[in-house]
Amino acid sequence: MPYIIAEPCINVKDRSCVDVCPVDCIYEGEDQLYIHPDECIDCGACEPECPVTAIFSSEEDTPPQWKSFIAKNRDAFQSASPPGKPQSGRGLNQNPGA
């Protein structure tokens, strides 16, 4: 199972994880970032970079209250409008006046 991004990322989208991902498998959705399950190589570079502790390496590591994000991450890429590559400067933390 690849890494997943859970609830703490909602409306934050910090992008520190995007900067360190060696395979560019992190995409931007409407309210959070997502890790593409078919592209993630399980390197773990993203996890320690997340300032809100939203990235988890396995189903066992994902807190019970955020288990639904495992399916949410997978299903995001199977939807009619999957997440896209992150756009610079659009995260709430990068635009304090937003």
C-alpha positions in Angstrom: 0.0 0.0 0.0 1.4 3.4 -1.0 1.4 6.4 1.3 -1.8 8.3 1.8 -2.7 11.9 2.8 -5.4 12.3 5.4 -7.7 15.0 6.9 -5.0 17.3 8.4 -4.1 18.3 4.8 -7.6 19.6 4.1 -7.5 23.3 3.2 -3.8 23.4 4.1 -2.0 21.9 1.0 1.4 22.9 2.3 3.4 21.3 -0.6 6.6 20.5 1.4 5.9 16.9 0.5 5.7 17.8 -3.2 9.1 19.4 -3.2 10.8 16.2 -1.9 8.9 13.6 -3.9 11.4 12.0 -6.3 8.7 10.7 -8.6 6.2 13.6 -8.6 3.3 11.4 -7.5 1.6 14.0 -5.3 -1.4 15.8 -6.9 -3.7 18.6 -5.9 -7.4 18.1 -5.4 -10.0 20.7 -4.6 -9.4 20.7 -0.8 -6.2 18.6 -0.3 -3.2 16.9 -1.8 -3.3 13.2 -2.9 -0.7 10.6 -3.5 -1.2 8.6 -6.7 -1.2 4.9 -5.6 0.2 3.6 -8.9 3.1 6.1 -9.0 4.2 6.2 -5.3 7.4 4.2 -4.8 7.1 4.0 -1.0 10.3 5.9 -0.5 9.0 7.8 2.6 10.5 11.2 1.7 7.2 13.0 2.0 6.1 11.8 5.4 8.6 13.8 7.6 8.1 16.9 5.5 4.4 17.3 6.2 4.0 20.1 8.8 0.5 18.9 9.8 1.3 15.2 10.1 -1.2 14.2 7.4 0.9 11.5 5.5 0.8 7.9 6.6 2.7 4.9 5.3 0.2 2.1 5.7 -3.3 1.2 6.7 -2.0 0.2 10.1 -0.3 3.6 10.7 -3.4 5.6 9.6 -5.3 6.7 12.8 -8.7 5.1 13.0 -10.6 8.4 12.6 -8.8 8.9 9.2 -9.1 5.3 7.7 -11.7 6.6 5.2 -8.9 8.6 3.6 -7.2 5.4 2.4 -10.1 4.8 0.0 -10.5 8.6 -0.7 -6.9 8.7 -2.0 -7.3 5.7 -4.2 -10.7 6.7 -5.5 -9.6 10.3 -6.3 -7.6 8.9 -9.2 -10.5 6.8 -10.5 -12.9 9.7 -10.7 -14.0 11.6 -13.8 -11.9 14.6 -12.8 -8.8 13.3 -11.0 -6.5 15.7 -9.1 -3.9 17.6 -11.1 -0.3 18.5 -10.6 0.1 21.1 -7.8 0.1 24.8 -8.8 2.7 26.9 -7.1 1.5 29.6 -4.7 -2.1 28.3 -4.3 -1.9 26.7 -0.9 -3.5 28.5 2.0 -0.3 28.6 3.9 1.5 30.2 1.0 -1.1 33.0 0.6 -2.0 34.2 4.1 -4.5 36.8 2.7 -6.7 34.1 1.2 
